[in-house]
Amino acid sequence: MNLLDLSALGALVEDLVMGDTVQISRPAGPPVLNPGTGELEDPPPRVVYEGPGAVLDSTATPGITVPVAGQPYPDDPKTTYRLLTPAGAPVADRDDTVRVLRAAQDPALIGRTWRCTQPGLAATVIAVRVTWLDENNPRGEPVP
């Protein structure tokens, strides 16, 4: 049995489109007590991927998600962005953060962040990994 191998197509997309350097991070654990301030603080996030990627805008329809057992609701992000990463990149989890570290074409991307609205797509036949995003920096708010 021969399986369809899309690795050459994935390499072509990576060469032509994924000129940016992106970082995917996730919370490293629950908040911890800072004895100096008495406040609970989030630990530094854990970087799960840093490498080639592309953030694309899209007009595609958002999907349906199930955040609470048996209670589906329409996932209605403020923006409809997608992240492309190589097929070998780790699958992003829902609520991971994506940050653009280096932008090949548009410097306005640098430093902007997005929340992963769904886990990254996984499939039997895959050329590149696709992850749906919701922008954390709405228009008019400063980029950190």
Buried (B, 14 or more C-beta within 10 A) or exposed (E): EEEEEBEEBBBEBBEEBBBBBBBBBBBEEEEEEEEEEEEEEEEEBEEBBBBBBBBEEEEEEBEEBEEEEEEEEEBEBEBBBBBBBBBEBEBBBBEBBBBBBEBEEEEEBBBBBBBBBBBBBEEEEBBBBBBBBBBBBEEEEEEE
